[in-house]
Amino acid sequence: MATRIPMNNESVSSTAGTTRSIGRLGPLADVVIERIRVSDEVAASKFGTASPIEDPVREEQVLEQVKKQADAAGVNPDAAVAFFRDQITASKVVQKGLFARWTAHPEEAPTTRPDLGQIRVRLDRLTTDLLQELKNTERLRDKPVACEVQLALAIRSGAALERLDPLHRQALNVATRSVCRSSGPAGQR
Ligand SMILES: O=C(O)C(=O)C[C@]1(C(=O)O)C=C[C@@H](O)C=C1
């Protein structure tokens, strides 16, 4: 059966602000980039406070939500958890990079402190969106070569269109490293 390829201006994810990245993994890349961008706000909420970048209790909550929702949505929970561990690692890459930048250049540090509780509500919504995209792309992600081609297209176009700097590109690479091996049986790649 032919898989329908969404047009570039068509939003598959319900809450992604813009769908810009190219190809069949474009909508997934868009939500990944949106989550990476939210990491800037997480960093701004913590910088100069006693809150550490790493919060293992919150990470467990995120991964528990992922397991439950993946099960309910019919997405492989182990693959979903692996993918979300990468999202969390990517967020920490951004936060650590920004902390270092703001410490070295205090004039670039944020002047307002967003509320972490509200940001986490948005992150929880992005969890749902990302799981939906994992579901939507399951069959493609089972095909290693096609998946890698589409992934390269999506992340390169997304990074260029969003004008991501090297720090955020690094985070995007981390966040997408398990996309093409997450849904297939073990040993497929
Ligand atoms: O919620 C936070 O405090 C974050 O920093 C976000 C996040 C995540 O990506 O979900 C990242 C690192 C923390 O260890 C916990 C969670």
The ligand as a Gaussian input file, in Angstrom:
#p B3LYP/6-31G(d) Opt

LIG

0 1
 O       12.270000      19.415000      33.239000
 C       13.464000      19.729000      33.358000
 O       13.934000      20.174000      34.436000
 C       14.391000      19.600000      32.246000
 O       15.538000      19.975000      32.351000
 C       13.929000      18.911000      31.005000
 C       14.402000      17.468000      30.959000
 C       13.702000      16.833000      29.711000
 O       14.296000      16.879000      28.639000
 O       12.558000      16.379000      29.849000
 C       15.877000      17.439000      30.792000
 C       16.737000      17.252000      31.830000
 C       16.289000      16.942000      33.203000
 O       17.110000      15.996000      33.809000
 C       14.870000      16.565000      33.240000
 C       14.011000      16.743000      32.198000

